[in-house]
Amino acid sequence: MAFQHIIDDERCKGCGLCVQFCPKHVLEITDKVNAKGHFPVFQARPDDCIKCGICCTMCPDVAITIVETQDA
């Protein structure tokens, strides 16, 4: 069973809650502005992500999801 971490750049307002609570310090705020004028988060260190879901829980905009994918 594999999982994929997805961030919706257009929903994210860059509040930083997910960044603060990520236990593995995977997320960072980008320096690129989205269409709404916000600086969304991105996975700076995706290989360190343990898919715990804390970022999904903390996101007030429901901009982060973790979904199950097919095993390769």
Secondary structure, DSSP 4 states (H G I P E B T S, - for coil): -EEEEEE-TTT-----HHHHH-TT--EEE-SS--TTS---EEESSGGG-----HHHHH-TT--EEEEEE---
